[in-house]
Amino acid sequence: MAQELLLLGTRKGLVVFKKNAQGEFTYHKTDFLGVPVTIATIDHNTGYWWALLDHGHWGTKIHRSKDGVKWEELEAPKYPEGEEVKDGVPAATKLLWAFSSGGKDQPGTIYIGTEPGGLFKSTDNGDTFELNRGLWDHPSRKEQWFGGGRDHPGIHSILVDPANSDHIYVAISCAGTFETKDGGATWHPQNKGLQAEFLPDPSSEIGQDPHLVDWCAADPSVMWQQNHCGIYRSADAGKSWTDISEKEGVANFGFAIAAHATNPEVAWVVPGISDMVRVAVDQSLCVCRTDDGGKTWKTFSEGLPQASAFDITYRHALDVNGDSLAFGTTTGNLYLSNDAGESWKALSNNLPMIHSVEFHTVD
């Protein structure tokens, strides 16, 4: 019988909530107790569970499981000896920041995005990884990529086209969104229309700071990004972007964005004040939704705290499944909506900082 799960990567482990017979998500278990989990996910091409860990002093680790019960540790992606982030700065894996499976025609293929800006690919279900040379050797990398609030650039978004496994996008903080149509041999920036207010040339092709990029799964030509400098949408597969931020409202700065799987006009964000003040706007937690491609935004707060809320939601901590949404916050709160974000209930107020949230259904 299928089980509906919420997988959370948190500051103190991989936390699992499971839907019970009454249709409610309740706490189920914790794996890797005490260890930061940056991403927790399930590859539906293979059914394997994955946990990307950050042991701090001991570095990054990857664990996989056939059933979410028994885990095995794998060697995390490593940069080849002699590689440099900048001239004289050796490249070493600092953070495993993004995960994506390959296309349905490539079972066992997975991608890992890292800090300092490398994309690693495995074709043997994580037994070995290879650095994508096309992106790492891009002529803009050493001189124009930089860390957005971190020491080095980082890949946080990986999108594999469901109709063409050789067509992939990555988003990098700070560099921008890049596209390949040949399986990673060559990459091209796709940042026209973005404005990086912190750059000498705000419209620079390289150096933009997307916080997360998502797309409508049924129409991948419609892409969305929560950017350091606002919310943007593309209706032409990333060739150009339009600022759809709410000028007089709260839908502007944030980290997470979630696109509707079948309706290209609908997306959600969880706004905050700013990068310097990472708390809910007016200390009142809310979620914003657009139903018309970003022309207008609706703000929903029913069931969310409206005073003394210090929450912010990070890049991977918002997910959507049909009309259900879930998001987690840096203050350990987990919220669920079953009506497309219009009302919310707390599943927990006692979790560690939440790094990632994903819905999954398993047999």
N, C-alpha and C positions, 0 to 999 in steps of 0.2 A: 504494500500500500504506500502510495506516495506521501512524503512528509514535506511540509512547508517550513523552511528555516529562515532565520535571520543570522547571518554571520557578521561578527563585529571584530575588527582588528582594534585592539586597545593598548593603552600604555602598560597594562599588566596582564596581557594574554589574549588568546582567541576565545571570545565569548559567543556561545550559541544560544539563541532563543528558538523554541519550536512551537508550532501551532498545535494546540490540544484539541480534544474532541469537541469542545465548545466553540472552537474557531478563534481562540485567543492565543496570542504569542506569550509564552512564559519562559522564564529562565530554564535552560536545559543543562549546560555544563561549561567549564572553562578548561582549555588546554594551554600549555606553556605558561602556567601561572607565574606571574611576576616578570615576564619577559615582554618587551615592547613588540607588538605585531603591527607592522605598517599596512599590510594588505592580507585579508583572509578571503579566499574565493574557492569556487569549484569550477573546474573545466568541464563543461557539458559535452564536449567532444569525446572525452574519455571517462568522465565520472570521478576523476581524481580531485581530492581536496588539496589546497595549497596554502601555506602560511609563509609569508616573508617576514623575517625577524631581524631586529636590530639590537644586538647584545651590547651596544655601546663599546666598551673597552675591548671586547672580544670580537667585535665586528658583525657583519651581516651573515645570516644563515637562511637556508631554504629547507622547508620540510614538506613532504607530500604524503598522502594517505589514500588508499583505495576506498576506505569506508568512513573516514573521519574519526576512527577509533585508534588504530595502530599507525603511528607516524614513523617515517624514516628521514634521516637528515641527508641532504645532498650538498655537494660543494657549490657555494654561491658563485655567480659570475665573477671572473677576475680579469683585469686588464693585462694584456700581454706585457712582458717585461720591456721597459724602455719607453712605453707610451707616456705622454705628458698632457696635462690639462692645459697648461701654458708652458712656454719655454722655461725649462728649469724646474717645473713643478710636476713631480711624478703623478701619474694617474693611479688611483686606488679606489676601490668600491667603498663609498661612504654610506650609501643608502639605497635600498631596493624600493623604488617609489611607484612602480606601475607594473601591472600584469595584464597580459591578453593572450588568449589562445589563438591559434591560427584558424584558417577557414575550416569549414566542415569537411573539405576534401583533403585536409592535412592533420588528421588526428595524431596527437603526440607532439605537434609543433606548438611551442609557447614562446612568448616574448616577455622580456623583463626590461623595464626602464630604470636607469640608475642615476644617482649623483656620483660622478661628475659629467653627466650628459651622454652616457653611452647606452646604446640599444643592443641587447644581447638576445640571440635566438638559439633555441634548442629544437632539434628535430627528433630527439629520442626521449621525449617526455621528461626532460630535466636532468638526464644523466650527464650530459655535457652541454656547454654553452659556447657560442662563438660571437665575438664582437662584430657588429655590422660595420664594415669598413666604409661603405658609401656615406653613411651619416657622420661617423667619427672623423673621416678625412675631408669633410666638407670644408671648402676654403674659408668659410666665415667663422668656423668654430673657435679657433684659438684667439682671434682678435676681437670678435664681436659678441660671443656668448659670455654671459656672466651670471653669477648667483643672485637670485632674487630673494634676498633675506637669508641666504645660506652661503657657505663658502664658495660653492661652485654651481654651475648650471645643473639642472635636474630634469629628467624626462618623467612627467607625471601622467600623461595621457597617451594611449596607444589605441588606435581604431583600425581594425581590419575589415575591409569591405566584404560584406556577406556574399556578394556576387562575384568577387574577384580577389582571391587570396594574395595576389601580388600587388594589390592596391592598398596602401597603408598610410595613415597619418600618425604623426607624433606631435606632441606639444611640449615645449621646453621652456622652463623658467630659468634665466631670461634669454630667449632667442626668438621664440615664436612657434608657429605651426609649420611643419614641413611635410611634404607629400612625396611618396614614391609610387610609380606605376609599374615598376619592373622588379618587384620583390626586394627592394632595398639596394639595388646596384647604384642608383642615382636618386638624389633628393632635391626638391625645389621648395623654397619658402613660399608660403601662402598667407600673407599678412597684409594685403592691400586693404586700406580703409581703417586699419587699427591706428590708435593714437596712444603713444607712450609719453605721457606728460613729463616724465623724468629724464627723457633723452634730449640732447641738443636739437636733434631733428625728430620730433614726435612721430612722424610718419615713416620713419626708417624701416626698410624692409626686414632688417635683422635687429634684434634687441627688444622685441615686444615681450610682454609678460602675461601670457595666458595663465590663469589659475587652474582651469579645467576646460577641456573641449569634449563635447558630446554630440551625438547626432540622432536623427529620427531613424530607427532601424529599418522601417519600411520604406523610407526615402532618404538614403544617406547623403543626397545632395544638399539637404537642409542640415546645417551644422550650427551649433550654439557654443559660445564660450563665455564663461565668467572670467573677466580680465581684471588685472590690477587697476585698470582705469575705466571700468564700466562693464556693461553686458553687451555682447555683440552676437549678430546672427548672420549667417551666409546662406543664400538660396541657390548658389551656383558651385557647390562642392568646394568651398574654401577659396575660390578665385578672388572674391571680394567680400568684405565684411561691412555691416551697417551697425552703428551704435544704436542700441534699442534701450538704453538706460532710461529710467524714469527721472526726468529732470527735476520735478518738484516732489518726488516721493522717496520711498526708502529702497526701491529696487535699483541698486547701483553697485556699491562695493560688496564683495563677498568672495568666497572661495569655491563653493560647490554650485553645480548646475545639473539638472536632470531633464532630459528630453523625453517627450511622450513617444512610445514605441511605434505608434501607427498614425498619429495626427501631427503633421509637421508644423502646425501652428501653435502647439502647446509645449510649454517648458516651465520649470520651477526653479527658484533660487531661495537661499536663506541669507538675508542681508545682514551686514554688520556696519559699524561706523566707518572704519578705515583700517589701513594696515597698521598705523601707529596706535590705534585704539581698538583693539580686537574684542569688542563686546557687541551685544545686540543694540540696535538703534534705540535710543532713549531708554535703554535697559528694559525694553519690552520685546520679547521674542516673537517673531512672526515669520511666515512663509509667503512668498509672492508667486503668483502664477499669471502667465499671459496665455490668452486663448486666441490671439489674433497675430501671431508672429512678432510680438514685441511692440505693437502699436500702442497697446495699453496694458496695464498691470493691475491685478487685484491683490489686495493684502488680506491675509487670514491670520487670526490670532486666537480663535476659540480653542480653549484647552491648553494654551501656552501661557507661561508666566508673563505678567504685564508690569512687574515692578521688580527691581533689584536683580535683573537677569544679566549675568555676565557671560552668557553663552556665545560662542562662535562655532560655526560648523566648517570643518576643514574639507579639502578637495573631494575626498572619496567617501565622505560620511553622509551622503544623501543618495537614496536609491528609489526607483519607482517600479512597480509591478502592476500593470493595469491601472485601477483606480486607487491602489494602495501605495502609500509612500512611507518611508521611514528615514529619520535622520538622527544622528548623534552629535554631541557637542563636546567641547574641550573640558567642560565641567562635569562630564559623566552622566548627562541626561540623555535618555533615548525616547523618542516620540514616534507615534504611529498614527497615520490617517487612513481611513477606508473610503473617503469621499473626495478624492483628488486634491487633498490638502486643505479643504474648507474647515475641517475641525480635527482636533488632535487629542490624543490621550498619552499620558506618560507610561511607558513600559518599565522604566526604572529611573530613579534619581540617585543611584548609588554606585554607578560604574566608574572605572578609571576614564581618563581622557580617551575619547573615541576617535580613532584614525580612519576607519573605513566601515561602511555598512552596505551589505548586499543581501537581496532576497535570493533564495535558491529553493528549488524543488528537487528532491532526491527520492529514489525508490527505496 
